[in-house]
Amino acid sequence: MAEASTDVARDGARVYVRRATWRDKEQVLNLLEELQAATPGIQLAPRPYIGRIFDQHINSPLYVLLVAEVDDGSGGKPRLAGLLSMALRSTLLHAGVSALVDEVVVAREFRRRGVALALLEQAVRAARAAGCLEVEISTTYGNEAALALYREAGFEEQGIWLERHF
Ligand SMILES: CC(C)(COP(=O)(O)OP(=O)(O)OC[C@H]1O[C@@H](n2cnc3c(N)ncnc32)[C@H](O)[C@@H]1OP(=O)(O)O)[C@@H](O)C(=O)NCCC(=O)NCCS
């Protein structure tokens, strides 16, 4: 994939999107807690469990785990502002690989600065580079922010997503 991208956010801060590494684990887990808060009915597993999945995903070619750092130009350490995770899997119907975005979240204090858009653009680039035929993404009913974001990033509604939980 194109490994990193830098875009200028609206307030002049720079957004830098890159692959997650093991060093990001704690901050990624914090971001997932923010995602849980925005997703009714989701109960997060204990942090060590999620941490193990994180380790598997950053070491697998079947997952793309991107993080966004925001550098506000103050000279301080750039902060982890957002997370996007995506799974790549082949389907019989497409006879090719389809990418599925599982999580997108931006820390509350960094929202409406183009961070999620930068993450999605980089995810689409990574999917193309991996030879994917499409990228799928979903959200829960009522998440108007996510829906507006996806439309802004060029996604179109194509169907209905159902789940059965165990
Ligand atoms: C949805 C979310 C990821 C958006 O992140 P973000 O970095 O604030 O989004 P961006 O700044 O890149 O927004 C890009 C565009 O998306 C749309 N958008 C984003 N947030 C919006 C909101 N709260 N209301 C309406 N439109 C919104 C706008 O068109 C926006 O462009 P604009 O700011 O120029 O109007 C963020 O609000 C979030 O983390 N929410 C909680 C987790 C979540 O719901 N994740 C998605 C479902 S899994």
The ligand as an SDF file (V2000), in Angstrom:
LIG
                    3D

 48 50  0  0  0  0  0  0  0  0999 V2000
  -18.0370    9.6100   12.5290 C   0  0  0  0  0  0  0  0  0  0  0  0
  -16.6190   10.1160   12.8920 C   0  0  0  0  0  0  0  0  0  0  0  0
  -15.6270    8.9790   12.6570 C   0  0  0  0  0  0  0  0  0  0  0  0
  -16.2720   11.3140   11.9820 C   0  0  0  0  0  0  0  0  0  0  0  0
  -14.9170   11.6760   12.2550 O   0  0  0  0  0  0  0  0  0  0  0  0
  -14.3770   13.1400   11.9110 P   0  0  0  0  0  0  0  0  0  0  0  0
  -12.8960   13.1010   11.9050 O   0  0  0  0  0  0  0  0  0  0  0  0
  -15.0180   14.1220   12.8140 O   0  0  0  0  0  0  0  0  0  0  0  0
  -14.9310   13.3700   10.4320 O   0  0  0  0  0  0  0  0  0  0  0  0
  -14.3330   14.4020    9.3730 P   0  0  0  0  0  0  0  0  0  0  0  0
  -13.8860   15.6470   10.0600 O   0  0  0  0  0  0  0  0  0  0  0  0
  -13.3520   13.7100    8.4980 O   0  0  0  0  0  0  0  0  0  0  0  0
  -15.6620   14.7450    8.5430 O   0  0  0  0  0  0  0  0  0  0  0  0
  -15.7230   14.6670    7.1260 C   0  0  0  0  0  0  0  0  0  0  0  0
  -17.1560   14.9730    6.7110 C   0  0  0  0  0  0  0  0  0  0  0  0
  -18.0660   13.9950    7.2470 O   0  0  0  0  0  0  0  0  0  0  0  0
  -19.2970   14.6460    7.6400 C   0  0  0  0  0  0  0  0  0  0  0  0
  -19.4410   14.6420    9.1030 N   0  0  0  0  0  0  0  0  0  0  0  0
  -18.5320   14.2440   10.0340 C   0  0  0  0  0  0  0  0  0  0  0  0
  -19.0410   14.3580   11.2810 N   0  0  0  0  0  0  0  0  0  0  0  0
  -20.2880   14.8470   11.1330 C   0  0  0  0  0  0  0  0  0  0  0  0
  -21.3080   15.1880   12.0570 C   0  0  0  0  0  0  0  0  0  0  0  0
  -21.1440   15.0450   13.3990 N   0  0  0  0  0  0  0  0  0  0  0  0
  -22.4660   15.6610   11.5860 N   0  0  0  0  0  0  0  0  0  0  0  0
  -22.6710   15.8110   10.2430 C   0  0  0  0  0  0  0  0  0  0  0  0
  -21.7280   15.5170    9.3010 N   0  0  0  0  0  0  0  0  0  0  0  0
  -20.5540   15.0290    9.7560 C   0  0  0  0  0  0  0  0  0  0  0  0
  -19.1830   16.0750    7.1500 C   0  0  0  0  0  0  0  0  0  0  0  0
  -19.6190   16.1060    5.7910 O   0  0  0  0  0  0  0  0  0  0  0  0
  -17.6780   16.2940    7.2290 C   0  0  0  0  0  0  0  0  0  0  0  0
  -17.2270   17.3460    6.4140 O   0  0  0  0  0  0  0  0  0  0  0  0
  -17.3160   18.8750    6.9780 P   0  0  0  0  0  0  0  0  0  0  0  0
  -16.7490   18.8710    8.3600 O   0  0  0  0  0  0  0  0  0  0  0  0
  -16.4950   19.6450    5.9890 O   0  0  0  0  0  0  0  0  0  0  0  0
  -18.7700   19.2350    6.9780 O   0  0  0  0  0  0  0  0  0  0  0  0
  -16.5790   10.6080   14.3700 C   0  0  0  0  0  0  0  0  0  0  0  0
  -17.6530   11.4710   14.6100 O   0  0  0  0  0  0  0  0  0  0  0  0
  -16.5710    9.4750   15.3800 C   0  0  0  0  0  0  0  0  0  0  0  0
  -15.5420    8.9360   15.7280 O   0  0  0  0  0  0  0  0  0  0  0  0
  -17.7810    9.1050   15.8810 N   0  0  0  0  0  0  0  0  0  0  0  0
  -17.8950    8.0250   16.8570 C   0  0  0  0  0  0  0  0  0  0  0  0
  -17.5760    6.6610   16.2500 C   0  0  0  0  0  0  0  0  0  0  0  0
  -18.4520    6.3380   15.0640 C   0  0  0  0  0  0  0  0  0  0  0  0
  -19.6310    6.6370   15.0280 O   0  0  0  0  0  0  0  0  0  0  0  0
  -17.8560    5.6830   14.0410 N   0  0  0  0  0  0  0  0  0  0  0  0
  -18.5260    5.3330   12.7990 C   0  0  0  0  0  0  0  0  0  0  0  0
  -19.3510    4.1130   12.8870 C   0  0  0  0  0  0  0  0  0  0  0  0
  -18.4000    2.6430   13.1090 S   0  0  0  0  0  0  0  0  0  0  0  0
  1  2  1  0
  2  3  1  0
  2  4  1  0
  2 36  1  0
  4  5  1  0
  5  6  1  0
  6  7  2  0
  6  8  1  0
  6  9  1  0
  9 10  1  0
 10 11  2  0
 10 12  1  0
 10 13  1  0
 13 14  1  0
 14 15  1  0
 15 16  1  0
 15 30  1  0
 16 17  1  0
 17 18  1  0
 17 28  1  0
 18 19  1  0
 18 27  1  0
 19 20  2  0
 20 21  1  0
 21 22  1  0
 21 27  2  0
 22 23  1  0
 22 24  2  0
 24 25  1  0
 25 26  2  0
 26 27  1  0
 28 29  1  0
 28 30  1  0
 30 31  1  0
 31 32  1  0
 32 33  2  0
 32 34  1  0
 32 35  1  0
 36 37  1  0
 36 38  1  0
 38 39  2  0
 38 40  1  0
 40 41  1  0
 41 42  1  0
 42 43  1  0
 43 44  2  0
 43 45  1  0
 45 46  1  0
 46 47  1  0
 47 48  1  0
M  END
$$$$
